[in-house]
Amino acid sequence: MGATAEPAAEQTMAGRLGLKPGQFVQEFGYDDDVDDDLRLAIETLTGNELADEDSQDVVDAALYWWRDEDGDLVDSLVDALTNLAEGGVIWLLTPKAGRDGHVEHSEIEEAAPTAGLHATSTISVCQDWTGTRLATPKAGRR
């Protein structure tokens, strides 16, 4: 049975983010507009509650709910890197086009390198939110 359970989990919203059982995820930018189904799916898949933005624990991934009016994106991404384990990723979740708080992808592409990150992919995570995967450059690349 275990062989079929993992592929099924990967089809969930959380699985599409590349998250795995046992990982720890820190959440930033929580507000009343976040997708609670996605939050629950992450907690169910990982088996751990989401750590809030005040946590000092090392995490495998950061989930950042970001809206256009939330301030300086570069500063916020640098803050999200503080507890991120080596090889960890940040999922920057932004409202989809046409929704309040939408962030142009060009703004993310501009902010990421300044914060020491690069955007590797963008997916539709859930009904109202798009996710952009941000990672640190691999060691040895120049």
N, C-alpha and C positions, 0 to 999 in steps of 0.2 A: 504494500500500500504506500509506503514512503516514496516510492519512485513516482507515483502519480500526484502525490500531495504537493511536492515542490513546484512542478510546472503549473499547477492550478494556482498556487500562491503568487507565482510570477505574473499571472494574468490580472491580478488585482491592481488597483490604483497604486498601492504601495510597491508592489512588485515591479511595476513599470518604472519606478524610480531607482530600481536596482538595489533596493534594500533587502536584507537577508535576516533570518531569525537570529536573535542574540545581539544585533547591533543596537547602539545607542544613538538617538537623534535629538538634537537640540532645536527648539523652535523659537523663532524670532518674529516679531510683528503681529502677534496674535491680536485679533479684534473680533467684533461680532459678525464680520463678513467672511470669515474663513470657512472653508469647507469641512464641516465636522465629520462627514463620511470619510474623507481622506485622512484626517487625523486618527480616527478610529482604525482605519485600515492599516496605517503605519504601526500603531500600537499593537494591533492583533498580529501582524506579520512578524514584527521584531520581538514581541513578547515583553516589551518595556514601555513604560509611560514616556511621553515626550518630556525632555528636560526643558525647563523654562529658560528664558534668556539670562537670568541671574545665576544659573548653575555654573560651577567652576570645574565640573567633571569633564574629562576628555571624552569626546564623542566621535562616532564614525561618520556622521553626516549632520549637516545643518539644514533646516527647512526655514526659509525666510519668506514670509508673506510681505510683499512690497507693493506699495501703491505710489502713484505719481507724486502725491503731496507729502510723502513720508520723510523728506529731508534729503541729506546728502548720501547718495547710493555708495560712493566709494568708502566713506567712513563706516557705513553700516556693514559693508562686505568685510572690511578689515576687522571689525568687531566680531563678526561671525567666524573668522579664522582663529580667534584666540584659543578656543578649546578643541579645535578640529585636529584629529589624529592625522599623522602622515598618511597620505593616500586618500584621505577623506574628501568628500565633495559637499558643495553647497548647492541646494536646489532653491533657486530664486523663483518664487511663485508670484506672478503678476496677473492682474485682471485682464481677461481677453479683450480684444479690440471691441470698441463700442460700449464697454462697461465703465462705470465710474472708477477713476484711479488708474486707467490703462497706462502702461509705460511702453514707449516706443522701443523696439528691439535695438535700434541704433544707440540708445542711451545705455543699455546694458553692455553692448559691444564696446562702447567707449569707456565705461567705468571699470569693467573687469580687469584689463591689463594694468590700470593704475593701482588696483588693489592687489596685484600679483596673481591674478587668475586669468583663465581663458574659458570662453563659452564653448562647450563641446557638443551640445545638442539642445534642441527645444522641442517639447512635446505638449500636447493637450492633456493636462493631468486630470481635470475634472470639468464639470459643466461651465464654471465661471473663471477658471484659472489656467494659465499657461505656465509650464515649468521650464526654466533654463538651467541646465546643469553646468555648474562652474567648478573647475578643478585647478589645482596648482600645476604649473608646467612640470613635466617629468624631469627628473634629475639627469644631467648629462646633455640635455639639449641646449644649444646655443644659437 
